Amino acid sequence: VQLVESGGGLVQPGGSLRLSCAAFGRIFSIIGMCWYRQARGKERELVATISKGGSTNYADNVKGRFTISRDNAKNTVYLQMNSLKPEDTAVYYCNAGITVLPDFWYLEVWGQGTQVTVSS
């Protein structure tokens, strides 16, 4: 099972980006999905979470600007980022709790990370 991220890049302050993270493999069910980020020289921080039922939570510094969503049929989680600021610059990682086949083991899986740079 793996998570594959896409959508990062360079954007000007005030701009928008949409990150995607798709899960591939012998998946029975995906429970919680979330996005983390890690800026250079800083610890990894939780950005947003979404439950299987769609309940969401956000870090205070992204509330009102970022929106997490998921498409359970596509095993994909998204992060819509609006009003981006230079301090949002970081590598963004998706994370998911996945029950895998054939033995229904529960795994915590990380994506490879995608760079988001906010700069003029």
ZIHUQUI-V51139 format. One record per residue. RES is the residue in one small letter. NEAR is the number of other C-alpha atoms within 12 Angstrom. Layout:
RES:NEAR  RES:NEAR
This chain:
v:26  q:26  l:33  v:28  e:31  s:27  g:27  g:30  g:25  l:25  v:25  q:21  p:21  g:19  g:24  s:26  l:33  r:29  l:36  s:35  c:39  a:35  a:39  f:23  g:19  r:20  i:29  f:23  s:29  i:40  i:30  g:33  m:44  c:44  w:46  y:33  r:35  q:25  a:24  r:17  g:10  k:12  e:12  r:18  e:26  l:25  v:34  a:39  t:34  i:32  s:25  k:24  g:15  g:20  s:18  t:24  n:24  y:24  a:21  d:13  n:18  v:27  k:20  g:17  r:25  f:31  t:32  i:37  s:33  r:35  d:22  n:24  a:14  k:17  n:31  t:34  v:42  y:36  l:41  q:28  m:35  n:24  s:24  l:30  k:26  p:19  e:22  d:37  t:28  a:31  v:35  y:41  y:40  c:43  n:39  a:39  g:31  i:30  t:23  v:24  l:16  p:12  d:11  f:15  w:17  y:21  l:24  e:22  v:30  w:28  g:32  q:23  g:28  t:32  q:26  v:36  t:29  v:27  s:18  s:12
